């Protein structure tokens, strides 16, 4: 990975970011966690092999962004997106998959994904993924701040 | 993935390699040549 661009996608004002990465492949889980944390030192990556365990983990742990593979044997990543959206409507969800083809991005977005990052040869994709995760988390934090300010304004003017 | 493709990019031209990541040794990980080289280089750079 090109060192000067390493933090190009990161915004230090977003602070620490906790990512839950879901993939059925153990080596890819470790690889993704290792490379994302190298690219962005403010990122902590938690891993999960079983998509069915994700709702429970989201209840029990602090997670700023969910990153999921699409094709998994126990539950498809897009089904997981739809399920997560029911209880966590504003949680950033990034689909990280090698599956390509017509309609994949549209299906991911229709399922409630915030963003889609295609897997590509090499390791530069982890810089792209880290940048997209950072951006999504920062946008969510800004939205929440603005919402909170509006609520305070309403309260004080009432 | 488990379908004979590179776990990192999905390339069907993958071969098994042993991979040490996060102090865990993963055996016979399917990777294409490009991904294997890039991962090895990255791991060697920052150990």
Backbone of each chain as ProteinMPNN parsed JSONL, in Angstrom:
{"seq_chain_A": "XXXXXXXXXXXXXXXXXXXXXXXXXXXXXXXXXXXXXXXXXXXXXXXXXXXXXXXXXXXXXXXXXXXXXXXXXXXXXXXXXXXXXXXXXXXXXXXXXXXXXXXXXXXXXXXXXXXXXXXXXXXXXXXXXXXXXXXXXXXXXXXXXXXXXXXXXXXXXX", "coords_chain_A": {"N_chain_A": [[0.839, -1.198, 0.0], [0.444, 2.28, -0.698], [2.247, 4.434, 1.167], [2.078, 7.381, 1.548], [-0.591, 7.946, 0.932], [-1.984, 6.731, 2.825], [-3.577, 7.659, 4.988], [-5.409, 9.05, 3.665], [-8.185, 8.78, 3.343], [-9.114, 9.114, 5.849], [-10.579, 10.827, 8.59], [-9.457, 12.67, 11.13], [-11.073, 13.855, 13.017], [-13.114, 12.18, 13.452], [-12.345, 10.37, 15.321], [-11.976, 7.397, 17.327], [-12.902, 4.342, 15.782], [-15.057, 1.638, 15.755], [-15.306, -1.385, 14.204], [-17.382, -3.992, 13.032], [-16.665, -6.874, 11.469], [-17.952, -9.168, 9.208], [-17.508, -12.358, 8.057], [-17.3, -15.556, 6.568], [-14.874, -16.795, 6.248], [-12.016, -17.633, 7.955], [-9.306, -16.876, 7.626], [-9.53, -14.644, 5.995], [-10.95, -12.971, 7.645], [-9.063, -12.417, 9.673], [-7.086, -11.254, 8.099], [-8.368, -8.995, 7.022], [-8.953, -7.565, 9.364], [-6.367, -7.079, 10.32], [-5.19, -5.58, 8.191], [-6.932, -3.357, 7.907], [-6.593, -2.134, 10.393], [-3.931, -1.453, 10.191], [-3.963, 0.405, 8.134], [-5.571, 2.413, 9.197], [-5.055, 3.72, 12.131], [-6.798, 4.415, 14.092], [-8.787, 2.648, 14.075], [-10.62, -0.115, 15.244], [-11.019, -3.485, 14.797], [-13.487, -5.837, 15.045], [-14.37, -9.264, 14.783], [-16.604, -11.561, 13.135], [-17.809, -14.772, 12.488], [-20.257, -15.929, 12.021], [-23.122, -14.853, 10.543], [-25.622, -14.947, 11.723], [-25.208, -14.4, 14.349], [-24.845, -11.738, 14.55], [-26.942, -9.729, 15.155], [-27.224, -10.041, 17.954], [-24.662, -9.412, 18.829], [-24.519, -6.753, 18.124], [-26.236, -5.67, 19.924], [-24.914, -6.127, 22.299], [-22.372, -4.984, 22.129], [-20.323, -2.068, 21.464], [-20.549, -0.773, 18.349], [-19.509, 0.912, 15.508], [-19.672, 0.633, 12.797], [-20.784, -1.741, 10.435], [-19.288, -4.244, 8.548], [-19.779, -6.355, 5.901], [-19.482, -9.511, 4.229], [-20.919, -10.705, 1.152], [-21.705, -13.262, 0.121], [-22.346, -15.887, 2.063], [-22.461, -18.991, 3.834], [-24.33, -19.416, 5.949], [-26.036, -17.268, 6.179], [-27.065, -14.939, 3.854], [-25.289, -11.954, 3.024], [-26.82, -9.739, 2.289], [-29.33, -10.312, 3.257], [-28.694, -10.165, 5.905], [-28.149, -7.424, 6.071], [-30.749, -6.369, 5.699], [-32.014, -7.367, 7.977], [-30.535, -6.177, 10.059], [-31.113, -3.495, 9.623], [-33.697, -3.232, 10.638], [-33.561, -2.941, 13.447], [-31.478, -1.175, 13.734], [-31.532, 1.447, 12.244], [-29.855, 3.562, 11.407], [-27.252, 2.651, 11.416], [-24.099, 2.493, 9.893], [-23.585, 0.336, 7.164], [-21.458, -1.592, 5.346], [-21.059, -3.325, 2.389], [-18.791, -5.73, 1.523], [-17.425, -7.348, -0.935], [-16.542, -9.968, -3.287], [-18.225, -10.516, -5.228], [-19.482, -9.738, -8.34], [-21.219, -8.093, -11.01], [-24.214, -7.448, -12.87], [-26.461, -5.387, -11.22], [-25.671, -5.964, -8.611], [-24.729, -3.931, -6.894], [-27.0, -2.323, -6.777], [-28.799, -4.091, -5.591], [-27.593, -4.41, -3.116], [-27.81, -1.821, -2.055], [-30.57, -1.572, -2.031], [-31.139, -3.381, -0.077], [-30.447, -2.038, 2.115], [-27.84, -1.322, 2.541], [-25.17, 0.938, 3.265], [-22.984, 1.478, 1.77], [-20.881, 0.074, -0.822], [-18.158, -1.951, -1.392], [-16.067, -3.295, -3.729], [-14.185, -6.331, -3.709], [-10.795, -6.571, -4.634], [-7.837, -7.483, -6.559], [-4.775, -7.625, -4.692], [-3.796, -5.317, -2.039], [-4.656, -2.728, -1.796], [-7.335, -2.214, -1.726], [-8.08, -2.224, 0.914], [-7.422, 0.217, 1.924], [-9.266, 1.754, 0.576], [-11.617, 0.67, 1.602], [-11.314, 1.296, 4.348], [-11.413, 4.085, 4.207], [-14.018, 4.498, 3.245], [-15.506, 3.447, 5.329], [-14.772, 5.16, 7.433], [-15.814, 7.574, 6.414], [-18.561, 7.018, 6.332], [-19.102, 6.606, 9.026], [-18.438, 9.076, 10.125], [-20.326, 10.725, 8.869], [-22.657, 9.717, 10.006], [-22.234, 10.397, 12.664], [-22.226, 13.171, 12.486], [-24.859, 13.603, 11.628], [-26.231, 12.732, 13.865], [-25.379, 14.589, 15.754], [-26.441, 16.956, 14.693], [-29.126, 16.381, 14.832], [-29.459, 16.205, 17.587], [-28.85, 18.825, 18.29], [-30.964, 20.15, 17.076], [-33.082, 19.123, 18.537], [-32.505, 20.142, 21.079], [-32.775, 22.839, 20.53], [-35.505, 22.957, 19.915], [-36.523, 22.283, 22.39], [-35.638, 24.385, 24.03], [-36.929, 26.555, 22.885], [-39.548, 26.006, 23.252]], "CA_chain_A": [[0.0, 0.0, 0.0], [1.246, 3.492, -0.812], [2.237, 5.069, 2.484], [1.597, 8.767, 1.66], [-2.045, 8.026, 0.802], [-2.515, 5.831, 3.841], [-4.644, 8.235, 5.796], [-6.141, 9.97, 2.799], [-9.623, 8.691, 3.529], [-9.452, 9.203, 7.262], [-10.789, 12.152, 9.166], [-9.101, 12.504, 12.541], [-12.129, 14.349, 13.909], [-14.056, 11.097, 13.702], [-11.849, 9.623, 16.479], [-11.907, 5.942, 17.258], [-14.002, 3.693, 15.065], [-15.13, 0.189, 15.984], [-15.928, -2.048, 13.056], [-17.654, -5.426, 13.143], [-16.515, -7.453, 10.133], [-18.583, -10.489, 9.148], [-17.083, -13.162, 6.903], [-17.207, -16.953, 6.992], [-13.517, -17.284, 6.066], [-11.205, -17.213, 9.107], [-8.079, -16.189, 7.186], [-9.907, -13.317, 5.49], [-11.317, -12.142, 8.814], [-7.821, -11.937, 10.3], [-6.401, -10.39, 7.144], [-9.1, -7.725, 6.949], [-8.752, -6.858, 10.631], [-4.976, -6.631, 10.375], [-4.9, -4.529, 7.207], [-7.695, -2.142, 8.229], [-5.977, -1.483, 11.55], [-2.672, -0.865, 9.724], [-4.298, 1.57, 7.319], [-6.183, 3.439, 10.034], [-4.698, 3.345, 13.511], [-7.923, 4.69, 14.991], [-9.825, 1.658, 13.807], [-10.551, -1.402, 15.933], [-11.861, -4.392, 14.029], [-13.998, -7.038, 15.701], [-14.721, -10.189, 13.7], [-17.682, -12.521, 13.391], [-17.917, -15.77, 11.427], [-21.648, -16.334, 11.812], [-24.009, -13.69, 10.406], [-26.791, -15.065, 12.609], [-24.842, -13.891, 15.674], [-24.616, -10.29, 14.479], [-27.895, -8.903, 15.926], [-26.905, -10.122, 19.379], [-23.415, -8.677, 19.072], [-24.792, -5.319, 18.013], [-26.894, -5.273, 21.174], [-24.002, -6.276, 23.428], [-21.1, -4.282, 21.958], [-20.351, -0.787, 20.747], [-20.087, -0.946, 16.967], [-19.783, 2.121, 14.711], [-19.924, 0.288, 11.397], [-20.797, -3.173, 10.116], [-18.765, -4.577, 7.217], [-20.157, -7.748, 5.695], [-19.36, -10.201, 2.945], [-22.262, -10.951, 0.639], [-22.002, -14.699, 0.004], [-21.949, -16.684, 3.226], [-23.327, -20.163, 3.853], [-25.402, -19.462, 6.951], [-26.998, -16.213, 5.858], [-26.567, -14.013, 2.844], [-24.972, -10.632, 3.572], [-27.902, -8.769, 2.043], [-30.376, -10.641, 4.246], [-28.196, -9.601, 7.155], [-28.396, -5.965, 5.967], [-32.177, -6.097, 5.922], [-32.336, -7.666, 9.374], [-29.904, -5.159, 10.905], [-31.829, -2.233, 9.421], [-34.92, -3.172, 11.446], [-33.263, -2.43, 14.786], [-30.416, -0.153, 13.683], [-31.772, 2.105, 10.955], [-28.813, 4.501, 10.946], [-25.906, 2.079, 11.528], [-23.466, 2.298, 8.588], [-23.339, -1.054, 6.772], [-20.705, -1.622, 4.091], [-20.949, -4.667, 1.799], [-17.424, -5.908, 1.014], [-17.601, -8.641, -1.579], [-15.908, -10.18, -4.597], [-19.279, -10.77, -6.201], [-19.725, -8.62, -9.258], [-22.283, -8.411, -11.954], [-25.27, -6.459, -12.98], [-27.455, -5.316, -10.158], [-25.184, -6.288, -7.261], [-24.705, -2.692, -6.097], [-28.386, -1.901, -6.565], [-29.41, -5.008, -4.603], [-27.007, -4.103, -1.803], [-28.406, -0.568, -1.581], [-31.984, -1.835, -1.745], [-31.198, -4.146, 1.173], [-30.167, -1.132, 3.231], [-26.405, -1.048, 2.695], [-24.769, 2.338, 3.153], [-21.973, 1.561, 0.724], [-20.474, -1.206, -1.402], [-16.75, -1.921, -1.816], [-15.727, -4.574, -4.356], [-12.852, -6.875, -3.426], [-9.953, -6.491, -5.83], [-6.516, -8.073, -6.31], [-3.827, -6.791, -3.95], [-4.213, -4.877, -0.702], [-5.094, -1.318, -1.809], [-8.764, -2.174, -1.429], [-8.3, -2.013, 2.345], [-7.407, 1.678, 2.1], [-10.57, 2.238, 0.1], [-12.619, 0.243, 2.588], [-11.146, 2.099, 5.575], [-11.893, 5.439, 3.907], [-15.491, 4.484, 3.138], [-16.02, 3.216, 6.685], [-14.578, 6.438, 8.147], [-16.742, 8.577, 5.9], [-19.919, 6.655, 6.753], [-19.214, 6.806, 10.482], [-18.417, 10.517, 10.36], [-21.629, 11.264, 8.45], [-23.649, 9.32, 11.016], [-21.993, 11.192, 13.873], [-22.696, 14.536, 12.192], [-26.329, 13.578, 11.622], [-26.703, 12.614, 15.247], [-25.117, 15.891, 16.406], [-27.413, 17.927, 14.185], [-30.425, 15.97, 15.388], [-29.431, 16.551, 18.998], [-28.927, 20.294, 18.36], [-32.348, 20.541, 16.734], [-33.94, 18.748, 19.668], [-32.233, 21.102, 22.143], [-33.379, 24.101, 20.086], [-36.963, 22.832, 20.077], [-36.787, 22.244, 23.821], [-35.422, 25.71, 24.624], [-37.891, 27.542, 22.358], [-40.918, 25.584, 23.614]], "C_chain_A": [[0.873, 1.246, 0.0], [1.151, 4.295, 0.478], [1.702, 6.51, 2.529], [0.073, 8.872, 1.615], [-2.754, 7.277, 1.929], [-3.686, 6.404, 4.627], [-5.55, 9.157, 4.986], [-7.643, 9.946, 3.05], [-10.056, 8.913, 4.958], [-9.653, 10.646, 7.706], [-10.533, 12.026, 10.655], [-10.187, 12.975, 13.488], [-13.15, 13.253, 14.226], [-13.6, 10.222, 14.864], [-11.799, 8.129, 16.252], [-13.134, 5.366, 16.553], [-13.944, 2.193, 15.312], [-15.959, -0.452, 14.879], [-16.201, -3.509, 13.412], [-17.631, -5.99, 11.724], [-17.047, -8.883, 10.142], [-18.138, -11.202, 7.878], [-16.907, -14.593, 7.402], [-15.791, -17.51, 6.878], [-12.594, -16.724, 7.16], [-9.964, -16.428, 8.682], [-8.422, -14.774, 6.704], [-10.342, -12.398, 6.632], [-10.058, -11.56, 9.455], [-7.097, -10.945, 9.388], [-7.061, -9.007, 7.095], [-8.88, -6.905, 8.222], [-7.341, -6.268, 10.682], [-4.73, -5.45, 9.429], [-5.682, -3.246, 7.478], [-7.048, -1.39, 9.399], [-4.606, -0.896, 11.201], [-2.933, 0.435, 8.966], [-4.768, 2.73, 8.194], [-5.982, 3.051, 11.496], [-5.817, 3.624, 14.504], [-9.04, 3.672, 14.85], [-9.58, 0.382, 14.611], [-11.523, -2.33, 15.218], [-12.197, -5.638, 14.849], [-14.436, -7.964, 14.564], [-15.82, -11.148, 14.123], [-17.799, -13.48, 12.198], [-19.368, -16.043, 11.05], [-22.577, -15.12, 11.716], [-25.214, -13.736, 11.333], [-26.508, -14.507, 13.991], [-24.739, -12.368, 15.71], [-25.634, -9.465, 15.286], [-27.582, -8.895, 17.427], [-25.637, -9.331, 19.71], [-23.638, -7.169, 19.003], [-25.496, -4.79, 19.259], [-25.893, -5.214, 22.321], [-22.746, -5.406, 23.335], [-21.29, -2.942, 21.261], [-19.742, -1.014, 19.367], [-20.491, 0.304, 16.183], [-20.145, 1.795, 13.276], [-19.868, -1.225, 11.219], [-20.263, -3.349, 8.696], [-19.079, -6.051, 6.994], [-19.862, -8.244, 4.283], [-20.785, -10.417, 2.436], [-22.6, -12.45, 0.677], [-21.457, -15.467, 1.197], [-22.931, -17.84, 3.357], [-24.509, -20.091, 4.827], [-26.453, -18.382, 6.739], [-26.344, -15.252, 4.864], [-26.348, -12.63, 3.468], [-26.076, -9.611, 3.381], [-29.094, -9.04, 2.961], [-29.991, -10.053, 5.597], [-28.423, -8.086, 7.192], [-29.837, -5.641, 6.331], [-32.551, -6.296, 7.389], [-31.789, -6.577, 10.312], [-30.649, -3.83, 10.814], [-33.07, -2.095, 10.296], [-34.665, -2.552, 12.822], [-32.233, -1.305, 14.807], [-30.519, 0.618, 12.364], [-30.651, 3.019, 10.479], [-27.393, 3.946, 11.079], [-25.298, 1.934, 10.125], [-23.17, 0.813, 8.328], [-22.657, -1.037, 5.403], [-20.604, -3.071, 3.613], [-19.596, -4.751, 1.096], [-17.373, -7.296, 0.388], [-16.855, -8.739, -2.906], [-16.97, -10.439, -5.661], [-19.54, -9.521, -7.05], [-20.886, -8.993, -10.156], [-23.371, -7.383, -11.873], [-26.201, -6.511, -11.771], [-26.947, -5.584, -8.748], [-25.215, -5.046, -6.365], [-26.137, -2.267, -5.764], [-29.07, -2.788, -5.52], [-28.89, -4.721, -3.2], [-27.654, -2.841, -1.224], [-29.882, -0.765, -1.217], [-32.148, -2.604, -0.437], [-30.861, -3.278, 2.383], [-28.696, -0.851, 3.45], [-26.139, 0.442, 2.521], [-23.811, 2.503, 1.974], [-21.593, 0.143, 0.289], [-19.021, -1.056, -1.855], [-16.419, -3.272, -2.438], [-14.326, -5.025, -3.966], [-12.071, -6.888, -4.732], [-8.601, -7.108, -5.525], [-5.59, -7.091, -5.586], [-4.374, -6.37, -2.6], [-4.7, -3.422, -0.66], [-6.576, -1.164, -1.478], [-9.047, -1.9, 0.058], [-8.211, -0.523, 2.699], [-8.746, 2.265, 1.694], [-11.641, 1.896, 1.122], [-12.534, 1.088, 3.86], [-11.689, 3.514, 5.372], [-13.402, 5.504, 3.861], [-16.12, 4.302, 4.515], [-15.942, 4.508, 7.485], [-15.634, 7.465, 7.735], [-18.167, 8.296, 6.393], [-20.124, 6.922, 8.247], [-19.275, 8.293, 10.809], [-19.761, 11.146, 10.001], [-22.708, 10.934, 9.483], [-23.497, 10.162, 12.278], [-22.473, 12.633, 13.682], [-24.217, 14.605, 12.232], [-26.874, 13.548, 13.041], [-26.524, 13.924, 16.011], [-26.167, 16.906, 15.994], [-28.8, 17.642, 14.753], [-30.537, 16.408, 16.842], [-29.548, 18.071, 19.172], [-30.338, 20.779, 18.07], [-33.301, 20.246, 17.885], [-33.757, 19.725, 20.821], [-32.89, 22.437, 21.816], [-34.894, 24.074, 20.303], [-37.346, 22.935, 21.547], [-36.681, 23.638, 24.435], [-36.428, 26.752, 24.102], [-39.333, 27.203, 22.742], [-41.389, 26.288, 24.878]], "O_chain_A": [[1.929, 1.265, 0.632], [0.077, 4.78, 0.831], [0.95, 6.848, 3.443], [-0.496, 9.793, 2.201], [-3.982, 7.209, 1.966], [-4.667, 5.709, 4.895], [-6.339, 9.929, 5.531], [-8.301, 10.984, 2.977], [-11.252, 8.901, 5.25], [-8.969, 11.558, 7.241], [-11.287, 11.364, 11.368], [-10.229, 12.547, 14.641], [-13.948, 13.387, 15.154], [-14.381, 9.406, 15.354], [-11.604, 7.658, 15.131], [-14.252, 5.854, 16.717], [-12.91, 1.558, 15.104], [-17.123, -0.118, 14.656], [-15.362, -4.179, 14.015], [-18.462, -5.635, 10.887], [-16.649, -9.703, 10.97], [-18.361, -10.718, 6.768], [-16.429, -14.819, 8.513], [-15.532, -18.607, 7.372], [-12.415, -15.512, 7.278], [-9.614, -15.429, 9.31], [-7.687, -13.825, 6.975], [-10.122, -11.188, 6.581], [-9.993, -10.366, 9.745], [-6.568, -9.933, 9.846], [-6.38, -7.983, 7.124], [-8.648, -5.698, 8.159], [-7.153, -5.106, 11.042], [-4.134, -4.446, 9.82], [-5.146, -2.153, 7.295], [-6.969, -0.161, 9.389], [-4.164, 0.057, 11.843], [-2.224, 1.427, 9.135], [-4.408, 3.884, 7.958], [-6.658, 2.165, 12.019], [-5.789, 3.127, 15.63], [-10.11, 3.823, 15.44], [-8.463, -0.133, 14.647], [-12.699, -2.006, 15.052], [-11.316, -6.382, 15.281], [-14.831, -7.491, 13.498], [-15.952, -11.499, 15.295], [-17.877, -13.048, 11.048], [-19.669, -16.351, 9.897], [-22.793, -14.432, 12.713], [-25.769, -12.696, 11.691], [-27.433, -14.175, 14.732], [-24.565, -11.778, 16.776], [-25.226, -8.577, 16.035], [-27.671, -7.855, 18.081], [-25.559, -8.666, 20.743], [-23.015, -6.406, 19.741], [-25.371, -3.616, 19.606], [-26.0, -4.365, 23.207], [-22.121, -5.121, 24.355], [-22.28, -2.715, 20.565], [-18.579, -1.395, 19.238], [-21.654, 0.706, 16.188], [-20.833, 2.567, 12.608], [-19.007, -1.898, 11.786], [-20.723, -2.692, 7.762], [-18.695, -6.9, 7.798], [-19.974, -7.512, 3.299], [-21.743, -10.321, 3.203], [-23.641, -12.849, 1.198], [-20.249, -15.669, 1.321], [-24.108, -17.692, 3.027], [-25.571, -20.648, 4.551], [-27.621, -18.565, 7.081], [-25.203, -14.825, 5.044], [-27.118, -12.193, 4.324], [-26.254, -8.719, 4.21], [-29.781, -8.113, 3.39], [-30.825, -9.522, 6.33], [-28.837, -7.537, 8.213], [-30.111, -4.766, 7.153], [-33.298, -5.508, 7.968], [-32.475, -6.12, 11.226], [-30.797, -3.124, 11.812], [-33.457, -0.984, 10.658], [-35.456, -1.739, 13.302], [-32.132, -0.568, 15.789], [-29.683, 0.453, 11.476], [-30.503, 3.235, 9.276], [-26.426, 4.682, 10.878], [-25.912, 1.317, 9.254], [-22.582, 0.129, 9.167], [-23.212, -0.531, 4.427], [-20.122, -3.939, 4.341], [-19.291, -3.961, 0.202], [-17.289, -8.3, 1.095], [-16.575, -7.733, -3.558], [-16.658, -10.566, -6.845], [-19.779, -8.426, -6.543], [-21.45, -10.082, -10.056], [-23.441, -6.57, -10.951], [-26.659, -7.581, -11.37], [-27.702, -5.449, -7.785], [-25.671, -5.105, -5.223], [-26.445, -1.902, -4.629], [-29.821, -2.302, -4.675], [-29.637, -4.777, -2.223], [-28.002, -2.802, -0.044], [-30.376, -0.207, -0.237], [-33.176, -2.491, 0.231], [-30.972, -3.719, 3.527], [-28.33, -0.211, 4.436], [-26.799, 1.117, 1.731], [-23.822, 3.518, 1.277], [-21.938, -0.842, 0.942], [-18.693, -0.142, -2.611], [-16.48, -4.294, -1.754], [-13.398, -4.219, -3.897], [-12.616, -7.179, -5.796], [-8.241, -7.249, -4.356], [-5.622, -5.887, -5.838], [-5.301, -6.986, -2.075], [-5.112, -2.939, 0.395], [-7.013, -0.113, -1.009], [-10.118, -1.406, 0.412], [-8.842, -0.062, 3.65], [-9.29, 3.146, 2.36], [-12.472, 2.737, 1.465], [-13.552, 1.54, 4.385], [-12.344, 4.069, 6.254], [-14.006, 6.447, 4.372], [-17.136, 4.921, 4.831], [-16.908, 4.908, 8.133], [-16.255, 8.124, 8.569], [-18.884, 9.205, 6.813], [-21.177, 7.398, 8.67], [-20.057, 8.722, 11.658], [-20.274, 11.992, 10.732], [-23.561, 11.765, 9.794], [-24.482, 10.586, 12.884], [-23.048, 13.235, 14.589], [-24.794, 15.536, 12.792], [-27.839, 14.236, 13.374], [-27.38, 14.325, 16.8], [-26.716, 17.626, 16.829], [-29.543, 18.558, 15.106], [-31.573, 16.914, 17.274], [-30.242, 18.552, 20.068], [-30.845, 21.691, 18.722], [-34.212, 21.025, 18.169], [-34.729, 20.102, 21.474], [-33.479, 23.087, 22.68], [-35.484, 25.032, 20.804], [-38.335, 23.571, 21.911], [-37.514, 24.032, 25.252], [-36.74, 27.717, 24.8], [-40.233, 28.026, 22.573], [-42.511, 26.058, 25.33]]}, "seq_chain_B": "XXXXXXXXXXXXXXXXXXXXXXXXXXXXXXXXXXXXXXXXXXXXXXX", "coords_chain_B": {"N_chain_B": [[-14.988, -18.448, 1.597], [-14.633, -20.843, 0.115], [-14.849, -22.021, -2.421], [-12.832, -22.584, -4.148], [-11.761, -20.237, -5.053], [-9.733, -17.228, -4.927], [-9.426, -15.954, -1.702], [-9.19, -13.297, -1.185], [-9.766, -11.738, -3.443], [-11.414, -13.122, -5.141], [-10.582, -14.299, -7.49], [-10.538, -16.991, -9.783], [-8.227, -18.407, -10.264], [-6.554, -19.623, -8.089], [-4.217, -20.62, -5.53], [-3.173, -22.825, -2.845], [-1.788, -21.36, 0.079], [0.287, -20.946, 2.969], [-0.491, -18.819, 5.646], [0.451, -16.294, 7.852], [-1.168, -14.425, 10.09], [-1.929, -11.901, 12.39], [-0.704, -13.304, 14.486], [-1.717, -15.796, 14.068], [-1.628, -18.88, 12.481], [-2.662, -19.656, 9.377], [-3.539, -22.34, 7.432], [-3.086, -23.512, 4.105], [-4.43, -21.457, 2.615], [-6.454, -20.137, 0.154], [-5.23, -18.254, -2.436], [-4.702, -15.899, -5.064], [-1.886, -15.316, -7.251], [-1.239, -12.561, -7.373], [-2.518, -11.423, -5.115], [-1.308, -12.914, -3.082], [1.396, -12.13, -3.261], [1.154, -9.353, -2.756], [0.131, -9.34, -0.164], [2.142, -10.666, 1.27], [4.194, -8.831, 0.911], [3.184, -6.594, 2.243], [2.953, -7.561, 4.851], [5.611, -8.052, 5.404], [6.657, -5.502, 5.327], [5.715, -4.136, 7.59], [5.835, -5.956, 9.526]], "CA_chain_B": [[-15.703, -18.658, 0.347], [-14.659, -22.294, 0.013], [-15.228, -22.499, -3.749], [-11.627, -22.649, -4.962], [-11.358, -18.905, -5.5], [-8.895, -16.435, -4.024], [-10.28, -15.401, -0.641], [-9.029, -11.844, -1.121], [-10.332, -11.002, -4.589], [-12.381, -13.946, -5.871], [-9.999, -14.834, -8.731], [-10.614, -18.464, -9.791], [-6.891, -18.977, -10.418], [-5.958, -19.507, -6.753], [-3.453, -21.767, -5.031], [-3.099, -22.77, -1.373], [-0.576, -20.835, 0.722], [0.179, -20.78, 4.417], [-0.52, -17.381, 5.917], [0.522, -15.942, 9.272], [-1.778, -13.107, 10.313], [-2.338, -11.674, 13.781], [-0.136, -14.415, 15.259], [-2.442, -17.034, 13.793], [-1.176, -19.515, 11.253], [-3.756, -20.209, 8.574], [-2.938, -23.255, 6.46], [-3.72, -23.727, 2.792], [-5.348, -20.364, 2.287], [-6.494, -19.965, -1.299], [-4.923, -16.893, -2.887], [-4.117, -15.795, -6.407], [-0.501, -14.86, -7.155], [-1.182, -11.111, -7.119], [-2.875, -11.155, -3.715], [-0.291, -13.509, -2.223], [2.575, -11.242, -3.294], [0.832, -8.07, -2.104], [-0.037, -9.583, 1.278], [3.47, -10.964, 1.805], [4.952, -7.575, 0.905], [2.625, -5.743, 3.289], [3.302, -8.151, 6.149], [7.055, -7.893, 5.589], [6.937, -4.081, 5.534], [5.433, -3.647, 8.943], [6.013, -7.094, 10.423]], "C_chain_B": [[-15.809, -20.142, 0.017], [-15.022, -22.83, -1.358], [-14.038, -22.52, -4.693], [-11.137, -21.312, -5.47], [-10.458, -18.233, -4.465], [-9.79, -15.788, -2.964], [-10.255, -13.877, -0.632], [-9.7, -11.097, -2.263], [-11.325, -11.814, -5.413], [-11.857, -14.516, -7.18], [-10.051, -16.367, -8.695], [-9.248, -19.152, -9.893], [-6.124, -18.855, -9.093], [-5.227, -20.789, -6.362], [-3.357, -21.675, -3.509], [-1.74, -22.28, -0.859], [-0.809, -20.845, 2.229], [0.335, -19.29, 4.715], [-0.492, -17.142, 7.427], [-0.015, -14.526, 9.435], [-2.242, -13.016, 11.756], [-1.93, -12.84, 14.671], [-0.879, -15.726, 15.063], [-1.963, -17.599, 12.462], [-2.373, -20.143, 10.546], [-3.129, -21.077, 7.493], [-3.783, -23.366, 5.198], [-4.816, -22.696, 2.491], [-5.301, -20.142, 0.773], [-6.297, -18.498, -1.684], [-4.422, -16.939, -4.325], [-2.692, -15.242, -6.221], [-0.387, -13.391, -6.786], [-1.465, -10.807, -5.645], [-1.818, -11.71, -2.772], [0.933, -12.605, -2.13], [2.312, -9.958, -2.519], [0.723, -8.242, -0.586], [1.332, -9.846, 1.921], [4.287, -9.678, 1.929], [4.486, -6.669, 2.057], [3.029, -6.256, 4.674], [4.789, -7.94, 6.438], [7.408, -6.44, 5.905], [6.767, -3.646, 6.97], [5.487, -4.743, 9.981], [4.868, -7.33, 11.314]], "O_chain_B": [[-16.881, -20.651, -0.311], [-15.461, -23.974, -1.471], [-14.212, -22.479, -5.911], [-10.183, -21.261, -6.246], [-10.427, -18.616, -3.295], [-10.791, -15.151, -3.294], [-11.182, -13.238, -0.133], [-10.151, -9.965, -2.092], [-12.003, -11.268, -6.284], [-12.611, -15.157, -7.913], [-9.657, -16.978, -7.702], [-9.136, -20.35, -9.635], [-5.169, -18.085, -8.988], [-5.573, -21.885, -6.803], [-3.447, -20.585, -2.943], [-0.688, -22.732, -1.31], [-1.944, -20.764, 2.701], [1.167, -18.6, 4.126], [-1.29, -17.704, 8.177], [0.594, -13.558, 8.981], [-2.868, -13.938, 12.279], [-2.709, -13.305, 15.503], [-0.68, -16.67, 15.829], [-1.901, -16.895, 11.454], [-3.011, -21.054, 11.072], [-2.286, -20.61, 6.727], [-5.013, -23.321, 5.232], [-5.952, -23.035, 2.162], [-4.227, -19.979, 0.194], [-7.083, -17.627, -1.311], [-3.794, -17.912, -4.743], [-2.349, -14.758, -5.142], [0.462, -13.014, -5.979], [-0.746, -10.036, -5.01], [-1.465, -11.069, -1.783], [1.442, -12.35, -1.038], [3.144, -9.524, -1.722], [1.171, -7.387, 0.177], [1.637, -9.311, 2.987], [4.983, -9.465, 2.922], [5.301, -6.059, 2.749], [3.4, -5.478, 5.553], [5.177, -7.68, 7.578], [8.344, -6.175, 6.66], [7.573, -2.884, 7.502], [5.224, -4.513, 11.161], [4.894, -8.261, 12.119]]}, "name": "protein", "num_of_chains": 2, "seq": "XXXXXXXXXXXXXXXXXXXXXXXXXXXXXXXXXXXXXXXXXXXXXXXXXXXXXXXXXXXXXXXXXXXXXXXXXXXXXXXXXXXXXXXXXXXXXXXXXXXXXXXXXXXXXXXXXXXXXXXXXXXXXXXXXXXXXXXXXXXXXXXXXXXXXXXXXXXXXXXXXXXXXXXXXXXXXXXXXXXXXXXXXXXXXXXXXXXXXXXXXXXXX"}
